[in-house]
Amino acid sequence: MLRDPLRGEATAATEDGELRLVVDNAALLALEDVLDRSFLEVAGELLTAETTGEPAKLGTMQAVTWAALRAHHPEWSLAHCGDLLLREGAIVRPAMIEALAGALPRRKDDEPGEAAAPATTSARGTGKGSPNGTSKPAAG
């Protein structure tokens, strides 16, 4: 049986008990559906915030936590996950980041557990060669 290469897992010992967070294909699909953003965009936002110390959006963290809890804790609602992060974010956030990072695609030359850098988006114009005269200048 093939191992799912886009899978990360972590646990968090909370007041509500031990929570098992799993970021797999099902979690990624649910996450993208709820946020209407690509998984790599979400991962880039959260991992950048984690490494720079900047605050991440609570709604993004809430959605990732909810998606990661669905496999083993389907009774947790999106709102409940937001409350959990407000109460025990210092415990849950590292586990959520660990599970999320574990689900990132790997390059062949990466060490085990080392994720490829997530893709980032930038606001750029479509250029002069755009069809139907829809070109626009780059934002800047």
Secondary structure, 3 states (H helix, E strand, C coil): CCCCCCCEEEEEEECCEEEEEEECHHHHHHHHHHHCCCHHHHHHHHHHHHHHCCCCCHHHHHHHHHHHHCCCCCCCCHHHHHHHHHHHHHHHHHHHHHHHHHCCCCCCCCCCCCCCCCCCCCCCCCCCCCHHHCCCCCCC
